[in-house]
């Protein structure tokens, strides 16, 4: 905006107030609004290069922020309502300005994001923001005003007023009595009143939307947002077939401990050099039109290309954080999707080797759907996050587990071997199976099914097939 600014390590470039999960109560959101009001009245502001946003968990949050009179002050500081639901916390944010991106790159800076979400993983907000911090909504506003995380709020000022007087955080921090008074006088009454009005009036905008009058959804073949998913490209038999053996499978990725669903699932912005970006570019889109993986979750072609595309993914085949792997038949180092695509063309099944706590973090359906569409037939790990293991079974991927005390290293596995496994016709919970490798090594693994329901779903090829057969 016609001014120059200096960025350094610790500079805040993203600040997001989010009212989901642990921040959904009115007290902290109102505290953020009151702090914003006092900051504006004191002459404080947020530097224009900081990407700020306000993502209420529901329209009711917007309503009580508006009725209490604090919403205009949040807007004045740049915290405009950008939408509802998952947003900045999963990378659904507008791109940073080119000036900021260039400065970060030139200075190799560790710039920061601050958000009031409930979980935080590497590379989640933006691939150019290397340090991300969780904070309460009012502290997000405070850090945005300060413009840096390298600040001691007790001894250092947020800024100065029009007379040059230092303004500290304690000068503008709202008291509990102030917040409680607004809650009692405005929020609680207005919330129930507004809810009653909405129930009685309905939503005219929703009711006026045009919708096709057809039994089946009319897929738009030109759409880059929603397309017919490829889960049912093959002909589904009336009855499930016996579990098919995994024969001469290559390892797509050799991973360590604590691989999270953020490492696996497509999330955040779409990097310009990624396989997903190439797909969208080939369909005539410019980088400004890429949007985010969250916005394109209805397009399996984009989501599959974004699986394992996290910049912090550490694949032991590569030896450094990168969304890359080796296609062993050719020896090429490729994007994970490109390697998987070659394996599929060659008819080669895939498995993933992993350590402890595979799939920890947020519950994400695409953390299972993506690997399935890449051709992954099984994951062999030391242990699993239970919810993610359930998702693997639900999509038709076998969750295999090393015996207690064993792992890829102790068994002398390099990940460059091929692996073969046969399932008995009758599976049982926790059954032990023999895994054979192309080097002649044979070792036991546990089929990590906990009950008959999970076995039934796996025999059907996953939950989608199970439901499809029920309705066929």
PyMOL commands that set and color helices and strands:
alter all, ss='L'
color gray80, all
select helices_A, chain A and resi 21-23+26-41+59-67+71-76+88-90+98-107+137-146+169-172+176-201+204-207+230-232+261-264+275-281+287-289+300-305+336-345+366-374+386-395+452-459+463-471
alter helices_A, ss='H'
color red, helices_A
select strands_A, chain A and resi 12-18+51-55+112-115+131-134+159-160+166-167+246-254+314-315+320-321+324-327+332-335+350-353+376-381+398-402+419-421+432-437+442-447
alter strands_A, ss='S'
color yellow, strands_A
deselect
rebuild
show_as cartoon
